[in-house]
Each structure stands twice: as structure tokens, then as C-alpha cells.
Amino acid sequence: MAPVLRRRASRRPRPPAPGLLQRWLVPRLRASETHTLTPRRIYILPSAAGWGFAVALLVLLVTSINYQLNLGYALTFLLASTGMASAWVAQRTLQGLEIGLLPPQPVFAREIHALRLSVNNPTARDRHAVQLRWLPLPRGRRRGPQLPADPHPAVLDCAALERSDAELPLSFVRRGLSPLPVLEIATEFPLGLFRAWSWWQPAQTQWVWPRVDTGAPDLRDLDWTSDSFDSRPQRARPHSDPTQRSDIPDDYRAWRSGDALRRVVWRKVAKAGMDRPAQWVTRDTSSEEAAGDLTAVWLDPALCAGLPRERQLGRLAAWALQAEDLGIPYAVRGLPAFDDGASSLLGHGPAQVHRVLCHLAQA
């Protein structure tokens, strides 16, 4: 019976919880690291099917009274007692469950990611058709966490004395340290006539990094002689051989022993009929190698002046990731101090990525 209820729940993106109760109670919830479903934290009301079932029982009772049907009385009270028993089972399905949240990992703004929830069942009885979903934000908080379009609750069965995990998608619009939305734990097991639910406000927070600018230019194509970059001294251009011809352009030089053959300008060699290696011409790449020989990068908003604030931070985030991939030390400057100035010290690695992107998120 549980699989059938699971399919029904997955087709119902919006539970019939009363909006007035939600608007009054949710702002008064206390944030906590974990949530244990005690009887005082569980609410229960008839579902839409439950209200229809009650109307059908009323019609059956009136008919039995009108026609004096003893079997009608028996059927009416049997069905009524079954419905009341289902309310008790629905409440017992949630009672005693322990809900926790695995530590959230930093994410980029406007990217949909999944937060992992753990549901621990410390009792010796199985729990079926437990639904988990984020509550939509009330009006006036639309810039907080956003749910994907048409969200469906995660439905899981919790075996006795075991822990089950679930993933719920979520997206954040604003960068920075953001609170998490309210989580709803609900069930309509076993008959779908009553809906029992509880609300939990997680105390954990989520780091939201600036949205990476996908159109950011390559770090190695920038003006590496700027004050925002440090580089090793330029290597002097090698002097040409005395035998080198004067008609060789500045971007070329005479071939020397040890040069790679792929740098030989074979078209010029073939056109001039140079049949000896001493007459070959190669491309001079000493200036290009020096330009790409960065030793440190300072992420300064002045590098992308003229762009909107969010675009600036997104571009600096993209350059930070590029510097990390290249193994170049990098740091932030030109922004308000953050984290005791640790992100303003040159470095690289996972810890530096976290410090720098969190600094950009708080800027």
C-alpha cells in the first residue's frame, strides 16, 4: 500500500496545509540544529479526501436514520472508526522521528543544488510515506532561497532503528551567508484521510558565492604588466646570430640547435629554399612566455571598473577559479576587510578558494 501512496504524494506539489496557520506559526518557529517530532510539534487535520469521506459518512448516516437500516448504522460507524484510527496512525508515523541536516556546502548564486537531509527512526516500528519539502517563502522575502519550478516533496520509508537520507533541491538568488527556508515533514499514511505535519526552521546557514561571470576573459590574456599582477622579470630577447639575415622580422629569429621543430616556419623555409638547418627560421616566443609567467594575482575591482557591482564580483570569482586552476597564488584587495584579513594574503588551494569567494560574497 505504501508504494501507491508514494506515487500519489509525488503528484501533489502543494499540500493542503492551511495558509492562515502557516502565516501565523512559521515566523514564530525557533531555529535549531536538529528537530525531534514530539506530540506537541505535530499538527493534524483532515485532507481533501478526508473532508469528502466525512460528507459521505454524513449522507450514509442520514440515509440509515431515514430508512432505519441497521446494517447502514453498522457500516457508518465502522467506516467512521476506521477514519479515526487512520488519524492516530498518521500521528504515530511522525512521532519520534529525528530530522537533521548535513553541513551545507558553499554554492554559487542562482544554481540549483541539493541539500542532504537525514531522517533517523530510533523506534522499533517502520515509518512509511514520510514527505519532506521546503516551504515557499512568504511575500516580502522573494530575494531569499528559491524553490525550483513546481517542486515535489521527497517521499521516503524509514525502516526501524535505521537512518534514511533524502535530497531536496534549492536555489539562492542573493550572495552572502543566507538562512535556510522552513522544512515541512508530513504524511498522509495510511489512507490519505488525515494529514499530519510538522515544521522545522534549521539553524544552519548557507554560503552563497557570487555567480561566476562566464564571459570573463582569460587571466593570461589580461595586461599582466598592470599593478594588479606580479610577474617575474622579463627575460631579454635572445640576440640573433651574426649570420642571421637582416630581412627576418622581429617576431622570428634564426634557428638554433635544440629548438623544437614544430616552431620552425616551414612555409618560409620552403619558399626561400633554405636546405640547411642553419638557414631555418623559427618563431620567437620569449616575450609570450614572459607574459604568461605570472607569480601572483591580486583580485581588485579596479580590474573590471565600469561593470555593475554584481558583474564585477562575478568576474573576480571567475578569475579566482582560473588562478586556482593555473596554480598561481591570488588574493583579494580593494574590498572591505573580511575574516581577519586572511583572504588578503596570497595563497592557493581549497582553503584559499573558500576564503576568497566568501570575501567576494560578503563584499
Phi, psi and omega in degrees: 000328181299317179300324180296317179295328179294321178292323178296318182293324182291341179266006184240088184289337182237111180288156182277040177291141182293129182293324181296315178296320180295315180295330182276322189270322186301316178297344182263004180288143176266132180288142180210158180288323178228168183221117176256128185275092174272164180303330180286343181259003183252129178248151182213134178215157176296143174278181177299319176294326179294319177295320176296322177296320179295321178296319179296321177296321179297317178297318180295322179293316179297319179296319180295321178292320183293320184257003179054054181263109179295320177293329176296318175300314182298316180294319181298311182287333175293315178293321179297316179295326176296318178296318179293325177294325179294328176295319178294319180294320179298318178293321179290336179295325181267333187298129177094349179292145179243119184256132177225167181232126176292149184307123181292139176269147179302146181226166176267150183298143175068014175257133179280126178223170184247130172264136183267127178247147177242135179240113182258129178251097184277000184263174183265017178236147181285152176240136185237149172055050175273125184255138177234133176202155174277141176280138175298150181289145175289169179296142183096352178233037183288348180267009177269206178301139181242144178268149174300159180299133177052063183288145175249144178289150172277129183243130182215157174255134182251112178288159182297135176058032179226165178246137178242146180247149178217154178240132179238126181287150181202151179223146180241138181267316184266142175282165178114194179268107189251140173286160179269153178286174180283136179261137176250128175248121187217167174201153172236015179291140010258335188252354182076012181275332180233147178243120176252137183208164176213151180243143181223131174258105180295142178276346181292154177241162185237125173282127179242111181277158179301148178293125185292133177283107182289343179265014180293136178293160178296137182301326182282349179266000181279175178284092186287353175272359181293163179293345181276000179233148171247139179216159176290156179304142178298137176279136181295144178294133181295143178286143179287157175295150176300335182273359183291139183287150182285347183271007178283128180296169183293332183279000180236163175211169180289145181293139177236155180298130182103347177291146178291139181293336182289346178268358178288134178277087188292330180296317179291324179296316181291322183291323182270354179069038181275104184264356179246141181303330181296340180263357182291160180235135178236162177283139178269109184252014182296323180289323180294319180294323179293322181294327181270006185266062181284142176250339179199151179229128175257121180275103185238133177302340179295339179293334180232045178296147181099344178271156173301159186302312181295325178292323177299312181295323177295324178289319177296324176295320178296319179291327177297318178293324177295316179297324178295319178295326181277351182076023181265130175299143182212161179200172182254141170210163182084008178235159179304149183299147182208141174057045178058026177078009182295327180285351177267004176260137182297142178175177175205165185121173182303321180294321179291322176302314180297316181295314185292314182292327174292325176296316178295324181293328181270353184292000000 
